[in-house]
Amino acid sequence: MFHFIFILMGLVKFQFVLLTATIFSSSLSMSIDCFIASVLNIFIFTNLASDIKKVFKKIFRPRKFSRISRWIVRIKKRQGFLAVSVLTPIFFGYPLGCLILNSMTKDKWKIYKYLLISSFSWISILFLLSSLVKNFLQFGFSEFLQ
């Protein structure tokens, strides 16, 4: 039951789940739950991105650029598709990242592929770092080096 709740929390805010899994439990099952939540996020928001754009265009008028929107446009223009897909799980979040990537390309399989690789990489890196930190705190620095 706990894993189901954890996956549902991941659908709401992926960064929160990654942080929670990293701090409280560096177990492999939590990392798998994070990956399941990211897969669901990627498929849901990639398929809904065009509908979300239409709703936003009807509700909101175009505004002047803010500091954050300028930063996103700068990343989009300079680094491109790969940088946005790498930064999406940690900085942008899946809803915004999928909207940006859908505006860059209409190939959904490319978006799926890049975001899945990116989320798997971030989860793996954070899992390994949390395991190293927990081992370091548990055994101390002298035991850690041996």
HUCOR-V315837 format. One record per backbone hydrogen bond with DSSP energy under -0.5 kcal/mol. CO is the residue of the C=O (numbers start at 0). NH is the residue of the N-H. If there is no record, write none. Layout:
# HUCOR-V315837
co=CO nh=NH
co=CO nh=NH
This chain:
# HUCOR-V315837
co=0 nh=4
co=1 nh=5
co=2 nh=6
co=3 nh=7
co=4 nh=8
co=5 nh=9
co=6 nh=10
co=7 nh=11
co=8 nh=12
co=12 nh=16
co=13 nh=17
co=14 nh=18
co=15 nh=19
co=16 nh=20
co=17 nh=21
co=18 nh=22
co=19 nh=23
co=19 nh=24
co=20 nh=24
co=26 nh=30
co=27 nh=31
co=28 nh=32
co=29 nh=33
co=30 nh=34
co=31 nh=35
co=32 nh=36
co=33 nh=37
co=34 nh=38
co=35 nh=39
co=36 nh=40
co=37 nh=41
co=38 nh=42
co=39 nh=43
co=40 nh=44
co=41 nh=45
co=42 nh=46
co=43 nh=47
co=44 nh=48
co=47 nh=51
co=48 nh=52
co=49 nh=53
co=50 nh=54
co=51 nh=55
co=52 nh=56
co=53 nh=57
co=54 nh=58
co=55 nh=59
co=65 nh=69
co=66 nh=70
co=67 nh=71
co=68 nh=72
co=69 nh=73
co=70 nh=74
co=71 nh=75
co=72 nh=76
co=73 nh=77
co=74 nh=78
co=74 nh=79
co=79 nh=83
co=80 nh=84
co=81 nh=85
co=82 nh=86
co=83 nh=87
co=84 nh=88
co=86 nh=90
co=86 nh=91
co=87 nh=92
co=92 nh=96
co=93 nh=97
co=94 nh=98
co=95 nh=99
co=96 nh=100
co=97 nh=101
co=98 nh=102
co=99 nh=103
co=100 nh=104
co=105 nh=107
co=106 nh=110
co=107 nh=111
co=108 nh=112
co=109 nh=113
co=110 nh=114
co=111 nh=115
co=112 nh=116
co=113 nh=117
co=114 nh=118
co=115 nh=119
co=116 nh=120
co=117 nh=121
co=118 nh=122
co=119 nh=123
co=120 nh=124
co=121 nh=125
co=122 nh=126
co=123 nh=127
co=124 nh=128
co=125 nh=129
co=126 nh=130
co=127 nh=131
co=128 nh=132
co=129 nh=133
co=130 nh=134
co=131 nh=135
co=132 nh=136
co=133 nh=137
co=134 nh=138
co=135 nh=139
co=138 nh=142
co=139 nh=143
co=140 nh=144
co=141 nh=145
